[in-house]
Amino acid sequence: MAPEPLDGPPATPRDAATVVLVRDGGAGVEAFLLRRVAGMAFAGGMTVFPGGGVDQRDADTSVAWAGPPPSWWAEKFACPPRLARALVCAAVRETFEESGVLLAGPSPDSVIADTSGYARARAALVARELSLAQFLASAGLVLRADLLRPWANWVTPEEEPRRYDTRFFVAVLPPGQRADDQTTEASDGQWQSPTEALADWKNGRRALLPPTWVTLADLAELGSVAEVLAAPREVLKIIPKIVREGGVLRVIVP
């Protein structure tokens, strides 16, 4: 049966960035997962990777930058360079806000080993009292775009009232840093192997959106961080579709 018709045209998706943090664990690659607070307007109660919407200040060209330029990211994500810059900056900012992991360092070839000294800046970023550019400049830090890898591009189904055009990145946990769940948007966070996370989902212990379980399934086929980084990726825009079959809604992934 066809889905119920929309009351109007589909909502315009908001640009967003998600970062799949990975590390090598005892049984292979692990990913950092956050369980969103149940009462949140979007994906409440769902288990997700760190990420969020692009802030207009993320396009600030004053950010000290190391790694592939915005034009390279624009080609990978099929978007204008200005948006590509904002997506990379949003990926770094949101990862720091939601997990405490900071993909930046005092020089183009170094990365912070301990981010605990930036707790006040992290809170100010969350409160939108501080932009990423302002934070990095005041701390004398360089954004490390080379620590990110393009992974996927998912768009919320047209049937949803709140939609996002989300570019997925992969990043390895920097040496010395630790990921935490000190964010008001999550009830808990943990490292888990993709296989275990998918088993929790199938057994009803986790709720996963299609982009999350597809990404975990991809990672489950790779045995180590090295394999993840070496995996060839062609980033295509994926838009799932919601269909109603009787009284059940199903999500169809192209």
C-alpha positions in Angstrom: 0.0 0.0 0.0 1.3 3.5 -0.8 2.3 5.8 2.0 -0.1 8.5 3.2 0.2 11.6 1.0 2.0 14.6 2.5 0.1 17.7 3.5 2.4 19.8 1.4 5.8 19.6 -0.4 8.6 17.7 1.4 10.5 19.7 4.0 13.9 21.1 2.9 16.6 19.0 4.5 19.1 20.8 6.8 22.8 20.1 6.1 24.4 18.0 8.9 27.6 16.1 9.6 28.1 12.8 11.4 31.4 11.3 12.5 31.9 7.6 12.9 34.7 7.4 15.5 36.6 4.1 15.4 39.4 2.4 17.2 40.9 -1.1 17.3 39.5 -3.2 20.1 40.3 -6.7 21.4 38.0 -8.3 18.9 38.5 -5.9 16.0 37.3 -2.5 15.0 34.9 -0.7 17.5 32.7 2.4 17.0 31.6 5.0 19.5 27.9 5.1 19.9 25.6 7.5 21.8 22.0 6.8 22.9 20.0 10.0 22.3 17.7 11.2 25.1 14.3 9.8 24.6 12.4 13.1 24.6 14.4 14.7 21.8 12.4 16.0 18.8 14.5 14.1 16.3 15.6 10.4 16.7 14.8 10.4 20.4 16.0 7.2 22.1 17.9 6.1 19.0 21.5 5.0 19.1 23.6 7.2 16.8 27.1 8.4 16.0 28.2 11.9 17.1 27.0 14.6 14.8 24.5 17.4 14.3 23.4 20.3 12.1 25.7 22.8 10.4 26.0 26.2 12.0 26.3 29.1 9.6 29.5 30.1 11.4 31.0 26.7 10.4 31.8 28.2 7.0 34.2 30.8 8.6 37.3 30.9 6.3 39.5 32.1 9.2 39.8 28.6 10.6 43.4 27.3 10.6 43.2 24.3 8.3 45.4 21.3 7.7 44.6 18.5 5.2 42.5 18.3 2.0 41.1 21.7 1.1 37.4 22.4 0.9 37.5 22.0 -2.9 38.5 18.3 -2.4 35.7 17.7 0.1 33.3 19.5 -2.3 34.2 17.0 -5.0 33.7 14.0 -2.6 30.3 15.2 -1.3 29.1 16.8 -4.6 28.4 20.2 -3.0 29.8 23.8 -3.2 33.2 24.4 -1.6 31.7 26.8 1.0 29.3 24.1 2.2 32.1 21.5 2.1 34.1 23.7 4.5 31.1 24.1 6.8 30.5 20.3 6.8 34.1 19.5 7.8 34.0 22.2 10.5 30.7 21.0 11.7 32.0 17.4 11.9 35.0 18.5 14.1 32.8 20.8 16.2 30.0 18.3 16.8 32.4 15.5 17.6 34.0 17.6 20.2 30.7 18.8 21.7 29.1 15.4 21.9 32.1 13.1 22.7 35.0 15.3 23.8 37.2 14.1 21.0 38.9 17.0 19.2 40.4 16.6 15.7 42.8 19.5 16.0 46.3 20.2 17.2 48.8 22.9 17.8 50.4 22.4 14.4 49.4 20.9 11.0 51.0 17.6 11.8 50.1 17.2 15.5 46.9 16.4 17.4 45.8 17.2 21.0 46.4 14.2 23.3 44.2 15.4 26.3 41.2 17.6 25.7 40.2 18.0 29.4 41.6 21.5 29.5 39.1 22.7 27.0 36.0 21.8 29.0 34.8 25.4 29.3 35.2 25.9 25.6 33.3 22.8 24.9 30.4 24.0 27.0 30.5 27.4 25.3 30.4 25.7 21.8 27.3 23.7 22.9 25.6 26.9 24.1 26.5 28.6 20.8 28.4 31.3 22.8 31.5 30.4 20.9 32.1 29.5 17.3 34.6 26.8 16.2 36.8 29.4 14.5 36.9 31.5 17.7 37.7 28.5 19.8 40.5 27.2 17.6 42.0 30.7 17.3 42.0 31.4 21.0 43.5 28.0 21.7 46.1 28.3 18.9 44.9 25.1 17.3 44.7 23.9 13.7 41.8 21.9 12.4 43.0 18.5 11.1 40.8 17.8 8.1 43.2 15.0 7.1 42.0 13.0 10.1 38.6 12.6 8.5 37.5 10.4 5.7 34.4 10.8 3.6 32.0 7.8 4.1 28.4 8.3 3.0 25.6 10.8 2.4 22.1 10.0 3.8 19.0 12.2 3.5 16.0 11.8 5.7 13.0 10.3 3.9 10.6 12.8 2.2 7.8 11.6 4.4 9.4 13.0 7.6 8.6 16.5 8.8 12.1 17.1 10.1 14.8 16.2 7.5 18.6 16.3 7.3 21.1 16.0 4.4 23.8 14.3 6.4 27.4 13.7 5.3 29.0 10.8 7.1 32.7 10.9 8.0 35.0 8.4 9.6 37.8 9.3 12.0 40.1 7.3 14.2 40.3 8.2 17.9 43.5 10.2 18.4 46.2 8.8 20.6 45.7 9.8 24.3 42.2 11.0 23.8 39.0 9.4 25.2 35.4 9.6 24.1 32.8 10.3 26.7 29.0 10.8 26.9 29.1 14.2 28.7 26.4 15.7 26.5 22.9 16.7 27.4 21.7 15.1 24.1 22.7 11.5 25.1 21.7 9.3 28.0 24.8 7.1 27.6 27.7 6.4 25.3 30.0 3.5 24.7 32.5 1.8 22.4 31.1 -1.4 20.8 32.0 -3.7 18.0 29.6 -3.3 15.0 28.6 -7.0 15.3 27.6 -6.5 19.0 25.7 -3.3 18.3 23.8 -4.9 15.4 23.0 -7.9 17.7 21.6 -5.5 20.4 19.5 -3.9 17.7 18.1 -7.2 16.5 17.3 -8.3 20.1 15.6 -5.0 20.9 18.3 -3.6 23.2 19.1 -0.7 20.7 17.0 1.3 18.3 18.9 2.2 15.1 18.0 4.4 12.1 18.8 3.0 8.7 22.0 5.1 8.2 23.4 3.8 11.5 22.7 0.1 11.0 23.9 0.2 7.4 27.1 1.9 8.5 27.6 -0.7 11.3 27.0 -3.5 8.8 29.7 -2.0 6.5 32.1 -1.7 9.4 31.4 -5.3 10.5 32.9 -6.5 7.3 36.2 -4.7 8.1 38.5 -6.2 10.7 40.6 -3.3 11.7 41.0 0.5 11.7 43.5 0.1 8.9 41.0 -1.7 6.8 38.3 0.9 7.5 40.7 3.7 6.3 41.7 1.8 3.2 38.2 0.8 2.2 37.2 2.4 -1.2 34.1 4.6 -0.9 32.0 6.2 -3.5 29.7 8.7 -1.7 26.3 8.6 -3.2 23.2 10.4 -1.9 20.9 7.8 -0.3 17.2 8.7 0.4 15.3 5.9 2.1 11.5 5.7 1.5 8.8 5.0 4.0 5.9 2.8 2.9 2.9 1.6 4.7 1.9 -2.1 4.5 -1.4 -2.6 6.4 -0.8 -1.0 9.8 3.0 -1.3 9.6 5.5 1.3 8.4 8.5 0.0 6.6 11.7 1.8 5.6 13.0 0.9 2.1 16.7 1.6 1.6 17.8 1.9 -2.0 
